[in-house]
Amino acid sequence: MRLKVCHLLGTSLLRSSSRIQLSTVSYSVLNKPGVIGPPRTVPDHIKKPPYVATGVVPASPLEPEIKRDVDIQGTWNACKLARYVLDRVSKSIKVGTTTDQIDKIVHETCIANNAYPSPLMYKGYPKSVCTSVNNVHCHGIPDDRPLEDGDIVNVDVSVFFHGYHGDVSETFMVGDVDEAGRKLLEVGRQSLMEGIKVCKPGTRFCDIGNAVSEYAYSEGFVVVPEITGHGIGSYFHGPPTIFHIPYEIDETKLYMQPGMTFTIEPVICEGTEEYKTWSDGWTIVSKDNSRSCQFEHTVLITQTGAEILSKWYYRDYGDM
């Protein structure tokens, strides 16, 4: 999710001198989309979110929702399925696979499990998953570009299952990724976990951003400020907005309470936090062509801490 930030702490001052410096670019820079195929069809028997029929995203709650047990279970089931889909598609990520083929696997796995791929036709988005390669921060649209040796690719899976959305993403290495790229992914994954560690009743939402950014900057990387997490449940995106930087406003100073569910999904970048959006209106890329990675979990606040709803569950990849 992208949200404009009105004012920010001077995050550039937090940059560490330990940051890896690249003398040459050892990966392909994406500067235009490939050929994008048509949206994939969904059978009539699959329950669809309201925005598919109307083209209008329904209003979400005005404040962070404290969910009933039935809503927690519904969101948890959707997150389990999203995780299953992501784990399944991870087996196909290799040199020569196109991101459109990734989209096909995600779509068909959702349909096989009686779920709808949430991104499809959300505000007009034309595909069933987001795939972001190398210098693409997020919202990359799957196309006919084959993955290359040394690429990194984020696959962001969201499903609508029995009336609830689940959301999870991970960045994968393709073939032989250079040392700097491997370090980027290591820091990206740990940045997410640092944010999750602080989650418990009585913690302010802004404490997530403090934890994420402190760790990422200490390792010599930057956090892209405008890409945020969000509340999730029967709605795809809603409050709270989860900033991954130090940012205190009335919304972020609210306290977490048991029954709240939301995503944490920082984008960690090798270069600056400046970005641009392609003419498709979706694909967000770094201005300096530096790589970024993103890892995401959906989190539930419990009575004593937090539960990761999108954690790894499955030991095989047969039918659920």
Number of C-alpha atoms within 10 A of each C-alpha: 14 15 12 9 12 7 8 11 11 8 16 13 8 16 17 15 12 11 16 16 11 10 6 6 10 13 18 17 16 15 11 10 16 15 12 15 13 8 13 13 11 18 10 7 9 17 15 19 26 14 16 16 9 9 12 13 15 13 9 17 13 9 12 23 20 15 16 11 10 9 17 20 15 20 29 24 20 26 30 22 29 31 27 27 23 24 19 18 20 16 9 14 21 17 16 13 16 19 27 23 18 22 25 18 20 26 24 19 22 26 17 13 14 17 27 27 29 26 22 24 18 19 12 13 18 18 26 31 28 26 26 27 26 24 28 28 28 27 23 25 24 27 19 15 17 15 20 18 16 18 24 30 27 24 30 25 30 30 31 30 27 18 19 24 28 32 31 27 23 22 23 21 20 18 15 14 17 13 9 16 23 15 15 23 22 12 23 29 20 15 30 26 18 20 23 22 13 19 24 21 18 12 16 19 25 23 23 28 28 19 21 29 30 22 20 26 23 16 19 20 29 27 28 23 24 20 22 23 25 21 25 25 27 20 19 22 21 20 19 25 23 25 30 31 27 20 23 19 8 8 17 20 14 17 16 23 21 18 19 23 30 26 27 29 30 30 25 31 26 25 21 17 21 13 16 13 16 13 10 12 9 16 20 21 27 23 15 14 19 20 25 32 30 28 24 23 24 26 24 26 20 17 11 10 18 20 17 16 27 26 16 12 12 14 8 10 12 7 8 9
